[in-house]
Each structure stands twice: as C-alpha cells, then as structure tokens.
C-alpha cells in the first residue's frame, strides 16, 4: 500500500499576508513556499518575527498632533526631519513646551 502525502495549497489570505510581510521586510516571497500551506505558514512565522525597524522609528500620531498643536501656539513650524524620526520629534516637543 502506498501512502502519498498531498500538500494542501496555501489560502488566498495566507498569500496576501505573506506578500505584505515580504514588502514590509523588503524580501522576496519564494515561489516554492507559496505552493504548500505548511511551508508558507513556517515562512510567515519567521518573517513576522523579523523587525525591520522602519515603522518604529517614525513618530506616533499622538506625537505629531501634539507637536503641531505646540507649533500653532508658538507660531513655529515643526521641522520636516522630525516627521521621520521619533527621537527628533520627542526632542523638538521637549524643547518647545
């Protein structure tokens, strides 16, 4: 008697999430991984644990709103580089309270 293991195809939701992770982590989604549900799941787990750090370095929406409110009160402009770095935004807020 032969036992053949059939691989289940990946679901459309899995593929969509994997593509989003690949874009976030700036990596390629291998074609072989997309063919099997289990291998795609393992790839997703590995990619989800990776931390590209791009999103974390940007200021939060609350920081931006507070800085813009301070800028209106002080009649100043928030420097453009502060919108790209959370630390710079924090320093600008502390210096303009």
N, C-alpha and C positions, 0 to 999 in steps of 0.2 A: 504494500500500500504506500502510495506516495503522499507526502504531506507538502503542500505548496503554500507558502505564506504570501498572501496577497497584501500589498501595501494599499492602505486607504489614501485616496487623493486628498490633498490639502483643501480646506474650505476657503471660500472667497474671503471671509473675514480674516482668516489667518494670513492669507496672501496680502491683503490690504494692510494689516498691521505690520507684517514683515517689511513691506515696502516703505512704510512710514518710519520704521526703525532704521532701515538702511539709509534713508535720506537723512535722518537725524544724526546718525553716526558716520555719515559720509563713507559708506562701504557698499560693496556690491552684494546683491542677493543672488547666490549661485542657482543656476537652473536646476541642478540635481536635487537641491534642498527643497525646491518647490514641488517636486513630484511626489513626496511622501509626507504624510501628516505628522508622523513621529519625528522625522529628521527636521522638518520645519519648526516643530514645537521646540526641539532642542536648540535650534539656531536662534529662535525668538528669545528663549530664556537667556542665552549667552549675550545677545545683543541688548536686551533690556537691562542687564546688569552693568553694561558699559555706561560710563558717564562722560559725555563729550564736553561738558562744562560750558558750552556756549549759552545755553538758556539761563544758567545760574548766575552768570556774570552780569546779566542785564538787570537794571533796577526794576523793582516791583511797580505795579500800577499805583499802589498807595504812595510810594516814594515819589513817583513822577507827579501825582496830583498835589502832594504836599509841597514839593519844590515849585510847581507852577503857581500855587497859591502864595507862597513866600515871595516869588518873583513879582507877582502883581502888587503885593503890599509894599515891597521895597523898590518897585519900579525899575527892576533889572531883568535881564534875560538869563535864562539858565543856559550855560554853555553846552554846545552840541555834544561834546565828548562825555558829558555827564549822563546823557541818554544811552550811552553804550556800555557804561561800567557802573556797577552797583556801588563800589567803593568810592569812586569820584562823586557820585550823586550824594552819598552819605556825607562826605566831607563838605560838599557845597552847602547842603542843608544845615550842617552844624555851624558853618561859618556865616550863615545868613539868617539865623534865628533871631 
